[in-house]
Amino acid sequence: MVKFSSCLGTKGTHYETDSMDFKVGADGTVFATRELQIPSGQVAFTVTAWDRQTAERWDAVVRLLVAQTSPTSSGHKKGKKSAPLDPVQPPNDTLLPWPQHQSSNGLRRQKRDWVIPPINVPENSRGPFPQQLVRIRSDKDSDIPIRYSITGVGADQPPVEVFSIDSMSGRMYVTRPMDREERASYHLRAHAVDMNGNKVENPIDLYIYVIDMNDNRPEFLSQLYNGSVDEGSRPGTYVMTVTASDADDGTTANGMVRYRIMTQTPQSPSQNMFTINSETGDIVTVAAGLDREKVQQYTVIVQATDMEGNLNYGLSNTATAIITVTDVNDNPPEFTASTYAGEVPENRVEMVVANLTVMDRDQPHSPNWNAVYRIISGDPSGHFSVRTDPVTNEGMVTVVKAVDYELNRAFMLTVMVSNQAPLASGIQMSFQSTAGVTISVMDINEAPYFPSNHKLIRLEEGVPTGTVLTTFSAVDPDRFMQQAVRYSKLSDPANWLHINATNGQISTAAVLDRESLYVKNNAYEATFLAADNGIPPASGTGTLQIYLIDINDNAPELLPKEAQICEKPSLNTINITAADADVDPNIGPYVFELPFVPASVRKNWTITRLNGGFLTTAPPGKANCSILELPTSQPDGDYAQLSLRILYLEAGVYDVPIVVTDSGNPPLSNTSIIKVKVCPCDENGDCTTVGAVAAAGLGTGAIVAILGCIVVLLTMVLLFVVWRRRREKERHTKQLLIDPEDDVRDNILKYDEEGGGEEDQDYDLSQLQQPEAVEHVLSKAPGVRRVDERPVGAEPQYPARPVVPHPGDIGDFISEGLRAADNDPTAPPYDSLLVFDYEGSGSTAGSVSSLDSSSSGDQDYGYLNDWGPRFRKLADMYGGGQED
């Protein structure tokens, strides 16, 4: 065992040897990798301790001496006297894990147990199995028989029976090949007991290490790695990392993987553009010249080999690394032409005037390729902008602000192009990144316009027809075209105006009325059209607003139109006011007065003027609820009160005329009628219900008549309902299928009979008629009687139908009725054979029996074909058609 001490500690320290026969474990244990035959007495090799983090290394030479004595002799401490050897020398593979006991003067002293060095077992051994590993014995086996056993994982714990021991001899065996990748070490305990199972020695720990063999290839974590590197990167730029793992012991050369690049495709501009760190797998650039525009992708085959990269002894595996050269903005965009041209009609916007094409060798549709255009001169007013087509990367010169031919006939623009991403370091803009654009403006016919659009004028309403109001003229912006402008009306809702077609002079075509429905907020609005005679013609619109000043042209109207009042004078009066379509000062205060004719008006009624203040009104729901509530803010004279002058007025409806005059200049008057209902009132001053009816013009007799009609109508409705319910009840009590009234079995309908033929005018028609009396039949000669006449005799009696028959009697009733009908000679039909009397001779119709099926006649039946499909068969039979 070797030990290494460092100021930073031994954590992370690994050991290596320069010998293929000996290795050093992580704990410093030196062990042989295979069975050795050493002819000399010693062997020497170098052990290297190195720290992977700091990459520092320390070397030491280790010499191993081949012992010729028992291993127990080396277990004593230095300075102690060695015990004499056993008379019987144990073999080299025998371990004495328990110390031998010394006696002095008959006393024996127990020493501490020994520490048994680990037992190394190579993996993948070919046997034969079981293969002996070591023999364990106690020095007491010479005195008493001892039984040996082992316990632990691999013995009596899963996986069981990997190791076994001969209980008598103490020889321990391995029973099958070991796999270090499955389990690298085992910890067993050896036991020694006598034949009775009593412990003879304390259990001893046995550590068995499986020696690693290079039986696993390195495996890459992925067979395909993807990485990227910017074009133009300097040598040493990190690209990507590939990683492979080896299932073998990583502390030995078996698990130490080294990397190398086998091939690179394409080998441009150099066959060694990349290199790889042999230990970490980091791929970096090793040469300059990466250019995406030339080579966009490299394919690198990476090999991983264990045994520290020894191709003669190590196992290898490969993986593919795809390295994409990413684009950087190392190519500025360049115009394909130095100048471009386009033209645009004036007054047009959002129109593409010219397309500017550029070339950029960077990756398409990336920020390094996308072009950004900017106008650097020639457009101080901002009429144009250059937008980028996202598909073609072209610059579209677009009109964003209308141009005027009369102001600018052409534009000379200078446009510069760049990329969305800034240029890479060291790359300069090309002189081809700017271009000139010439844009010609085309003159088109522009519409005339009204300089003072919405024009406002003020005048009084009611001006006479034909009055000139104003001149509403338009201006044609086409200064370089000789064109005439004509005017017309576009919108004149009331048709009040007229415009001169040549000079735009506007006059009235009717009287203007401020109170018209077409006037909103005292203003009337009309729209006119000005059109030139250009090609194509163009037109513009203008709006004229006329503010109408009010004149007193509307008489006031009395409000309300209807009211009611008690028949006796009391506090309830009628409040009246007036409404005027005019506005101030042509409205109130109003003058209310009663006319002199008829005289009864002034005799029965009086009007009182209200001079401000509050007016007490009746509460809601009272009879005089039609009285208006008057605010104190109304001017004096806008309201008045109508009341009775006399002490009593008979109930009824009275038309009271009132003359209302406004305060205009000159004032206007109007006589309005208010319908006043005079009714009897109770002690509270409210109209009674009877009084309200009486006031409506109905007397007491009329009221009684109306109430009587209502009572009669209700009685009729009640009787009708009772009758309907009784009828429904009768229907439900009858259980026959049909009502007796609906039974038509005994109802015999008699029809008149026709007489003889056309020439049988002298025939006695009474013979064909049904006899009405028995004497007519009895007067006939014996044996002469029509068989279709109703026989004379006693009629059988049909069974009487029960009013409410029992359901079981219905069958009997039907059978009896059928039997009586069969025996009734008077029941129709009287006979199935009817004999008709002679109808006379000489009929122009001929006899039906004269029809012959032969086609040899000379009569033409072709006209039957014209009578339709029903007679077509007769035409074929008798018209001489071809027989089948």
DRENPAPA-114566 format. One record per residue (C-alpha): x, y, z. Coordinates in steps of 0.25 Angstrom, whole numbers, plus 2048, in hexadecimal, padded with zeros to 3 digits. Layout:
BEGIN
X, Y, Z
...
This chain:
BEGIN
800, 800, 800
805, 80E, 7FC
801, 81B, 803
802, 829, 7FE
801, 836, 806
7FE, 844, 801
7FC, 851, 807
7EF, 852, 800
7EB, 844, 804
7EA, 837, 7FC
7DB, 839, 7F7
7DB, 838, 7E8
7E9, 831, 7E7
7EA, 826, 7DD
7F5, 81B, 7DC
7FB, 816, 7CF
807, 80C, 7CD
810, 80A, 7C1
80E, 7FB, 7C3
804, 7F2, 7BC
805, 7E8, 7C7
802, 7F1, 7D3
7F8, 7FB, 7D6
7F5, 804, 7E2
7E7, 806, 7E7
7E0, 813, 7EC
7E4, 80F, 7FA
7F3, 80D, 7F7
7F2, 7FE, 7F6
7FC, 7F8, 7ED
7F7, 7EB, 7E6
7FA, 7E2, 7DA
7F2, 7E3, 7CE
7F4, 7D4, 7CB
7FB, 7C8, 7D0
80A, 7CA, 7CF
817, 7C1, 7D0
822, 7CA, 7D5
82F, 7C3, 7D3
838, 7CD, 7DB
836, 7D1, 7E9
830, 7DF, 7E6
829, 7E7, 7DC
829, 7F7, 7DB
81F, 800, 7D4
81C, 80F, 7D4
80F, 814, 7DB
80A, 822, 7D7
800, 82A, 7DF
7F9, 835, 7D8
7EE, 83F, 7DB
7E4, 841, 7CF
7E0, 84F, 7D3
7EE, 855, 7D4
7F5, 84B, 7CA
801, 84A, 7D4
808, 83C, 7D4
811, 835, 7DE
819, 829, 7DC
81F, 81E, 7E5
826, 811, 7E3
820, 805, 7EA
828, 7F8, 7EC
821, 7EB, 7EF
828, 7E0, 7F6
824, 7D2, 7F4
822, 7CC, 802
827, 7BE, 805
822, 7BD, 813
814, 7BB, 818
80B, 7C8, 817
809, 7C7, 826
817, 7CB, 828
815, 7D9, 822
80A, 7DC, 82A
811, 7DF, 837
815, 7ED, 83A
823, 7F2, 838
82D, 7F0, 844
826, 7E3, 849
82C, 7D6, 849
826, 7CC, 83F
820, 7C0, 843
826, 7B3, 83F
820, 7AC, 833
816, 7A1, 833
81C, 794, 832
813, 792, 826
814, 79D, 81C
807, 7A2, 816
806, 7A4, 807
807, 7B1, 801
7F8, 7B3, 7FE
7F5, 7B0, 80D
7F0, 7BC, 816
7F1, 7BC, 825
7E8, 7C7, 828
7E8, 7C4, 837
7F5, 7C7, 83E
7FC, 7BB, 845
7FC, 7BA, 854
809, 7BB, 85C
80A, 7B5, 86A
813, 7B9, 875
814, 7B2, 883
807, 7AB, 87F
7FF, 7B8, 87C
7FA, 7BC, 86E
7F8, 7CA, 869
7ED, 7CD, 85E
7F3, 7D7, 854
7EA, 7E0, 84B
7E5, 7DB, 83E
7ED, 7DD, 831
7E8, 7E5, 825
7E7, 7DC, 819
7EB, 7E3, 80C
7E1, 7E3, 801
7DF, 7D7, 7F8
7E0, 7DA, 7E9
7D8, 7D2, 7DF
7D9, 7D5, 7D0
7CC, 7D6, 7C9
7C8, 7CE, 7BD
7D1, 7C2, 7C2
7CF, 7B6, 7B9
7D0, 7AC, 7C5
7CF, 7A1, 7C7
7C5, 7A3, 7D2
7C4, 7A3, 7DE
7D2, 7AA, 7DE
7D9, 7AA, 7EB
7DC, 7B8, 7F0
7E3, 7B6, 7FE
7E3, 7AD, 80A
7DF, 7B2, 817
7E3, 7AA, 824
7E5, 7AC, 833
7F1, 7A8, 83B
7E7, 7A1, 844
7E4, 797, 839
7EF, 78E, 83E
7E8, 78D, 84C
7D9, 78B, 848
7D1, 789, 83B
7CD, 797, 836
7C2, 79A, 82C
7C3, 7A6, 823
7B8, 7AF, 81C
7B7, 7BC, 815
7AB, 7C6, 815
7A7, 7D3, 80E
7A4, 7D7, 800
7A8, 7CC, 7F6
7A8, 7C1, 800
79A, 7C0, 808
795, 7CD, 803
791, 7D0, 7F4
797, 7CE, 7EB
799, 7C1, 7F3
7A4, 7B6, 7F1
7AD, 7BF, 7E9
7B7, 7BA, 7F4
7B8, 7AD, 7FB
7C1, 7A8, 806
7C5, 79A, 80A
7C0, 799, 818
7CB, 78F, 81C
7D7, 794, 815
7D4, 7A3, 814
7D7, 7A4, 805
7CE, 7AF, 7FF
7CA, 7AE, 7F1
7C3, 7B7, 7E6
7B8, 7AF, 7DF
7B7, 7B7, 7D2
7BD, 7C2, 7C9
7BD, 7D0, 7D0
7B8, 7DD, 7C9
7BE, 7E9, 7CF
7B3, 7F2, 7C8
7A9, 7EA, 7CF
7B0, 7EB, 7DD
7BD, 7F0, 7DF
7C0, 7EB, 7EE
7BA, 7E1, 7F8
7BB, 7E2, 807
7BA, 7D4, 80E
7BD, 7D0, 81C
7C4, 7C3, 820
7BF, 7BB, 82C
7C6, 7AF, 834
7BE, 7A6, 83D
7C0, 799, 843
7B8, 78D, 840
7AD, 791, 84B
7AC, 79F, 844
7B3, 7A6, 84F
7BB, 7B2, 84A
7CA, 7AF, 84A
7CF, 7BC, 843
7C9, 7CA, 841
7C3, 7CC, 833
7CE, 7D2, 829
7CA, 7DC, 81E
7CE, 7D7, 810
7CE, 7E2, 805
7CE, 7DC, 7F7
7D0, 7E6, 7EB
7CD, 7E2, 7DD
7D9, 7E6, 7D4
7D4, 7ED, 7C8
7D7, 7E8, 7BA
7D5, 7F1, 7AD
7C9, 7EA, 7A9
7C0, 7F6, 7A5
7C1, 800, 79A
7BF, 80F, 79C
7B1, 813, 799
7AD, 821, 794
7A1, 827, 79A
79C, 82A, 78C
7A0, 825, 77F
79D, 832, 779
7A1, 840, 77F
79D, 84D, 779
7A6, 85A, 77C
7A8, 867, 775
7B3, 872, 774
7B2, 880, 76E
7B9, 882, 761
7C6, 889, 761
7C9, 884, 770
7D7, 884, 774
7DF, 878, 777
7DC, 872, 785
7CD, 876, 785
7C5, 86B, 78C
7BB, 864, 784
7B5, 858, 78B
7B8, 84D, 795
7B6, 83E, 792
7B6, 834, 79D
7B8, 825, 79E
7B8, 81C, 7AA
7BE, 80F, 7AD
7B8, 805, 7B7
7C6, 800, 7BB
7CD, 805, 7C7
7D0, 814, 7C5
7DC, 814, 7CE
7E3, 80B, 7C5
7E7, 80B, 7B7
7DC, 802, 7B3
7D2, 80E, 7B6
7DA, 819, 7B2
7D5, 81E, 7A4
7DC, 827, 79B
7D6, 82E, 78E
7DB, 831, 781
7D6, 836, 773
7D6, 82C, 768
7D1, 833, 75C
7CB, 841, 759
7C2, 844, 74D
7C3, 84C, 745
7D2, 84F, 746
7D1, 85E, 742
7D8, 867, 744
7E0, 85E, 74C
7DF, 84F, 74F
7E2, 852, 75E
7D8, 85D, 761
7D5, 857, 76F
7DC, 850, 77A
7D7, 849, 787
7DC, 848, 795
7E0, 83A, 797
7DC, 839, 7A5
7CF, 843, 7A6
7CA, 841, 798
7C9, 850, 795
7C9, 853, 786
7D0, 861, 783
7D4, 867, 776
7E2, 866, 772
7E3, 86E, 766
7DD, 87B, 760
7D5, 87C, 754
7C7, 878, 758
7BD, 87E, 74D
7AE, 87A, 74D
7AD, 87F, 73F
7B7, 874, 73B
7B5, 869, 745
7A8, 869, 74D
7AA, 85C, 755
7B5, 852, 758
7B4, 843, 75C
7BF, 83F, 766
7C1, 830, 76A
7C6, 82F, 778
7CC, 822, 77E
7CC, 81F, 78D
7D7, 814, 792
7D9, 80F, 7A0
7E7, 80A, 7A5
7EA, 819, 7A5
7E9, 819, 796
7F2, 80E, 793
7ED, 809, 786
7F5, 7FC, 787
7EE, 7F7, 794
7E2, 800, 796
7D4, 7FF, 791
7CE, 80A, 788
7C1, 80F, 784
7BD, 81B, 77A
7B2, 826, 77A
7AF, 831, 770
7AF, 840, 773
7A8, 849, 76A
7AE, 857, 76B
7A5, 862, 764
7AC, 86F, 760
7A3, 87A, 765
7A1, 887, 75D
7A7, 894, 762
7A4, 8A1, 75B
7B1, 8A2, 753
7AA, 8A5, 746
7A3, 8B3, 745
797, 8B4, 73B
79A, 8BA, 72E
790, 8C0, 724
790, 8B9, 716
78F, 8C7, 70F
794, 8D4, 712
787, 8DC, 70E
778, 8D8, 70E
76C, 8E0, 708
75D, 8E0, 70B
751, 8E9, 709
745, 8EC, 712
738, 8F3, 70F
735, 8FF, 718
72C, 8FE, 724
72E, 8EF, 725
733, 8E8, 732
737, 8DA, 736
73C, 8D7, 727
749, 8D0, 724
751, 8D9, 71B
75E, 8D1, 719
764, 8C4, 71D
773, 8C4, 722
77A, 8B7, 720
786, 8B3, 729
790, 8A8, 72A
795, 8A2, 737
79D, 895, 738
79A, 893, 747
790, 889, 74C
782, 88C, 746
777, 890, 74F
780, 893, 75A
783, 8A0, 761
791, 8A0, 759
789, 89F, 74C
77C, 8A7, 74F
77E, 8B5, 748
77A, 8C2, 74F
778, 8CE, 745
779, 8DD, 749
777, 8E9, 741
783, 8F2, 744
780, 8FE, 73B
776, 903, 730
769, 903, 739
769, 90D, 743
75A, 90D, 745
759, 8FE, 747
750, 8FA, 73B
757, 8ED, 739
75C, 8E1, 741
763, 8D4, 73D
75D, 8C7, 743
764, 8BA, 742
75D, 8AE, 73B
75F, 8A3, 745
760, 898, 73A
769, 89E, 730
770, 8A8, 739
76D, 8B3, 72E
76B, 8C2, 732
75D, 8C7, 72E
75D, 8D6, 72D
74F, 8D9, 732
747, 8E7, 732
743, 8EA, 740
73F, 8F8, 73E
738, 8FD, 732
740, 905, 728
73B, 911, 720
73F, 913, 711
73D, 922, 713
748, 923, 71E
752, 917, 71A
753, 911, 70C
75E, 908, 710
766, 902, 71C
775, 8FE, 71C
777, 8F4, 728
784, 8EE, 72E
781, 8E1, 735
78B, 8D9, 73D
789, 8CA, 741
78F, 8C3, 74D
78B, 8B6, 755
783, 8B4, 762
790, 8AF, 768
79C, 8B8, 769
7A8, 8B4, 760
7B3, 8AB, 766
7BF, 8B1, 76C
7C9, 8B6, 761
7BE, 8B6, 756
7BB, 8C3, 74F
7AF, 8C8, 747
7B0, 8C6, 738
7AF, 8D2, 72F
7A4, 8CA, 728
79B, 8CC, 735
795, 8D9, 730
78D, 8DC, 723
785, 8E7, 71D
776, 8E6, 71A
770, 8F0, 710
761, 8F1, 712
758, 8F9, 708
74B, 8FF, 70C
73F, 8FD, 702
735, 909, 701
726, 904, 703
719, 90B, 703
717, 90F, 711
709, 912, 717
705, 921, 719
704, 924, 728
6FC, 92F, 730
706, 938, 738
6FB, 93B, 743
6F5, 92D, 745
6EC, 92D, 74E
6E7, 93B, 74B
6DE, 942, 755
6D4, 94D, 752
6CA, 954, 75B
6BC, 959, 757
6AE, 95B, 75B
6A4, 950, 758
699, 953, 74E
6A1, 95A, 744
69A, 95B, 737
69C, 951, 72C
6A8, 955, 722
6B0, 95C, 72D
6BF, 95B, 72A
6C5, 956, 736
6D4, 954, 733
6DE, 94F, 729
6E4, 942, 72C
6EF, 940, 721
6FA, 935, 720
709, 935, 71C
70F, 92C, 711
71D, 928, 716
721, 924, 708
729, 931, 704
72F, 92B, 6F8
721, 927, 6F2
717, 930, 6EC
70A, 92A, 6F2
6FC, 930, 6F5
6F5, 92D, 703
6E6, 92B, 703
6DD, 92A, 710
6D1, 922, 714
6C9, 91E, 720
6CD, 911, 727
6C5, 912, 734
6B9, 91C, 736
6AF, 914, 740
6A4, 91F, 73F
6A7, 923, 731
6A8, 932, 735
6B5, 936, 72E
6B9, 938, 71F
6C8, 939, 71A
6CD, 940, 70E
6D4, 935, 705
6DF, 93E, 700
6E3, 948, 70C
6DD, 941, 718
6D4, 94C, 71D
6C9, 946, 726
6BB, 94B, 727
6AE, 947, 72E
6A4, 93E, 727
69A, 93E, 732
697, 945, 73F
6A1, 941, 74A
69A, 93D, 757
6A2, 93B, 764
697, 933, 76A
698, 928, 75F
69C, 91A, 762
6A8, 91B, 759
6AE, 926, 762
6B7, 921, 76D
6BB, 92B, 778
6B7, 937, 770
6C0, 933, 764
6BD, 92D, 757
6C7, 925, 74F
6C9, 923, 740
6D4, 91C, 738
6D8, 921, 72A
6E1, 91A, 71F
6EC, 921, 717
6F0, 919, 70B
6FA, 91C, 700
6FB, 918, 6F1
708, 911, 6F2
70B, 903, 6ED
706, 8FC, 6F5
6FD, 906, 6FC
700, 909, 70B
6F7, 90F, 715
6F7, 914, 723
6EC, 917, 72D
6EA, 923, 737
6E0, 925, 742
6D8, 931, 744
6D2, 934, 752
6C7, 93E, 753
6C4, 943, 761
6B5, 948, 762
6B1, 954, 76B
6A4, 952, 770
698, 95B, 76D
68A, 95B, 774
683, 952, 76A
67C, 948, 773
670, 94B, 77C
670, 945, 78A
668, 938, 78D
660, 936, 79A
664, 92B, 7A4
65E, 922, 7A9
653, 91E, 79F
64B, 917, 7A9
648, 919, 7B8
63D, 917, 7C3
638, 91F, 7CE
62D, 91E, 7D9
61F, 923, 7D6
620, 92C, 7E2
62B, 937, 7E4
636, 932, 7ED
645, 933, 7EE
647, 92A, 7E2
64A, 932, 7D6
64F, 92F, 7C8
65E, 934, 7C5
660, 937, 7B7
66C, 93B, 7AF
670, 93C, 7A0
67A, 936, 797
681, 93E, 78B
689, 938, 780
691, 945, 780
69D, 949, 789
69F, 955, 792
69B, 960, 791
690, 95B, 788
689, 953, 793
684, 957, 7A1
680, 95E, 7AA
672, 95A, 7A4
665, 961, 7A5
659, 957, 7A9
64B, 95D, 7A7
63D, 958, 7A5
636, 95C, 798
629, 964, 799
621, 95B, 790
61A, 952, 794
616, 95A, 7A1
615, 94D, 7A9
624, 94C, 7A9
627, 958, 7B1
61A, 956, 7B9
61F, 948, 7BE
62E, 949, 7BE
639, 952, 7C2
648, 953, 7C0
652, 957, 7CA
660, 95B, 7C7
66C, 955, 7CF
677, 95E, 7D3
682, 955, 7D7
683, 94E, 7E4
67F, 93F, 7E8
672, 93A, 7E3
66B, 92F, 7EC
667, 923, 7E5
65E, 917, 7E9
666, 90B, 7ED
668, 8FF, 7E3
65B, 8F7, 7E1
651, 902, 7E3
647, 906, 7D9
64E, 913, 7D5
65B, 90B, 7D2
65B, 912, 7C5
65F, 91F, 7CB
66E, 922, 7C7
678, 924, 7D2
67F, 932, 7D0
68D, 935, 7D3
690, 943, 7D8
69B, 945, 7CE
691, 947, 7C3
68F, 955, 7BE
683, 95D, 7C2
677, 95B, 7B9
67A, 94D, 7B4
670, 947, 7BD
661, 94A, 7C1
656, 944, 7C8
648, 940, 7C2
63D, 93F, 7CD
62D, 940, 7CE
627, 94E, 7CF
61A, 949, 7D4
616, 941, 7E0
611, 934, 7D9
613, 92E, 7CB
60C, 922, 7C7
615, 916, 7C5
619, 913, 7B7
624, 916, 7AC
625, 925, 7A8
62E, 92B, 79D
634, 937, 7A2
63B, 940, 798
647, 948, 79D
64F, 953, 795
65E, 952, 796
667, 95D, 792
676, 95C, 792
680, 968, 794
686, 968, 785
687, 974, 77D
67D, 975, 777
676, 96B, 781
66E, 95F, 77C
661, 95A, 782
65A, 94D, 782
64C, 948, 787
64D, 93A, 78D
643, 931, 793
645, 92A, 7A0
63B, 91F, 7A4
637, 920, 7B2
630, 915, 7B9
627, 91A, 7C4
623, 90F, 7CF
61D, 90E, 7DD
628, 90D, 7E7
629, 908, 7F6
62C, 90F, 802
63B, 90E, 7FF
639, 915, 7F1
63B, 908, 7E9
632, 904, 7DE
629, 8F8, 7E1
628, 8EC, 7D8
61A, 8EE, 7D5
61D, 8FD, 7D3
628, 8F9, 7C9
61E, 8F1, 7C1
614, 8FC, 7C2
61E, 906, 7BE
621, 8FD, 7B1
613, 900, 7AD
60B, 8F4, 7B2
5FE, 8F6, 7BA
5F9, 8ED, 7C5
5F0, 8E5, 7BB
5FB, 8E2, 7B2
604, 8DD, 7BD
5F8, 8D4, 7C2
5F7, 8CF, 7B4
605, 8CC, 7B3
605, 8C4, 7C0
5F9, 8BC, 7BC
600, 8B8, 7AE
60C, 8B3, 7B6
603, 8AB, 7BF
5FC, 8A4, 7B3
609, 8A1, 7AC
60F, 89B, 7B8
602, 892, 7BA
603, 88E, 7AC
611, 88A, 7AD
60E, 882, 7BA
602, 87A, 7B3
60B, 877, 7A7
616, 871, 7B0
60B, 869, 7B8
606, 863, 7AA
613, 860, 7A5
617, 858, 7B2
60A, 850, 7B1
60C, 84D, 7A3
61A, 848, 7A6
614, 83F, 7B2
60A, 839, 7A9
614, 835, 79E
61D, 82E, 7A9
611, 826, 7AE
60D, 820, 7A1
615, 814, 79D
611, 812, 78F
61B, 815, 784
612, 820, 77D
607, 829, 783
5F8, 827, 77F
5F8, 834, 778
603, 830, 76F
5FD, 822, 76B
5F9, 822, 75D
5F5, 813, 75C
5E6, 816, 75B
5E7, 822, 753
5E3, 81F, 745
5E6, 82A, 73A
5DC, 82B, 72F
5E0, 830, 721
5D7, 834, 715
5D8, 82B, 709
5D9, 82F, 6FB
5D0, 82C, 6F0
5D1, 826, 6E2
5DA, 829, 6D7
5DA, 835, 6CD
5CE, 831, 6C5
5C6, 82B, 6D1
5BF, 838, 6D3
5B1, 832, 6D5
5B5, 827, 6DE
5AE, 827, 6EC
5B9, 82B, 6F5
5B1, 827, 701
5B5, 819, 6FE
5C3, 81C, 701
5C1, 823, 70D
5C1, 81D, 71B
5B3, 81B, 720
5AF, 824, 72B
5A1, 81D, 72F
59D, 80F, 730
591, 812, 727
59A, 814, 71B
5A0, 806, 71D
593, 7FF, 720
58C, 805, 713
596, 7FE, 70A
592, 7F1, 703
595, 7E4, 709
5A3, 7DF, 706
5A7, 7EC, 701
5B1, 7F3, 70B
5BF, 7F9, 70A
5C8, 7F0, 712
5D0, 7FC, 716
5C5, 803, 71D
5C4, 802, 72C
5BA, 7F7, 730
5AE, 7FA, 738
5AC, 7F3, 744
5AE, 7F3, 753
5BD, 7F7, 756
5C4, 7EE, 761
5C7, 7F4, 76E
5D5, 7F7, 771
5DA, 7F4, 77F
5DA, 801, 787
5E8, 806, 78B
5EA, 807, 799
5ED, 815, 79F
5F9, 810, 7A6
5FC, 802, 7A1
605, 7F9, 7A8
612, 7F5, 7A1
60E, 7E7, 7A0
601, 7EA, 799
607, 7F1, 78D
60A, 7E4, 786
5FB, 7DF, 788
5F6, 7EC, 784
5FE, 7EC, 776
5F9, 7DE, 774
5EB, 7E1, 776
5EC, 7ED, 76D
5F2, 7E5, 762
5E8, 7DA, 762
5DC, 7E4, 762
5E3, 7EB, 756
5E4, 7DE, 74E
5D5, 7DB, 750
5D1, 7E9, 74D
5CB, 7EA, 73E
5CB, 7F9, 73F
5DA, 7FA, 742
5E2, 7FF, 736
5E7, 7FA, 72C
5D9, 7F4, 729
5DF, 7EB, 71E
5ED, 7E9, 718
5E6, 7E8, 70A
5E0, 7F5, 704
5D7, 7F5, 6F9
5D5, 802, 6F1
5C9, 806, 6E9
5C9, 808, 6DA
5CF, 816, 6D7
5C9, 817, 6C9
5CF, 816, 6BA
5D7, 81F, 6B1
5E2, 823, 6BA
5ED, 829, 6B2
5F8, 823, 6BC
5F5, 815, 6B6
5F6, 808, 6BD
602, 805, 6C5
601, 7F7, 6C0
604, 7FC, 6B2
613, 7FE, 6B5
61A, 7F3, 6AE
629, 7EE, 6B1
62B, 7EC, 6A2
633, 7F7, 69A
62C, 7F4, 68D
622, 800, 68F
623, 80D, 687
621, 816, 693
62D, 81E, 697
631, 81E, 6A6
63E, 826, 6A4
638, 831, 6AC
639, 829, 6B9
648, 82B, 6B9
646, 839, 6BB
63E, 837, 6C8
649, 832, 6D0
650, 825, 6D5
643, 81F, 6DA
63D, 81F, 6CC
649, 81B, 6C5
647, 80C, 6C8
639, 80D, 6C1
63F, 814, 6B5
648, 808, 6B4
63D, 7FE, 6B5
633, 804, 6AC
63B, 80E, 6A3
641, 803, 69B
64F, 803, 6A2
659, 7F8, 69F
656, 7EB, 6A7
661, 7E4, 6AE
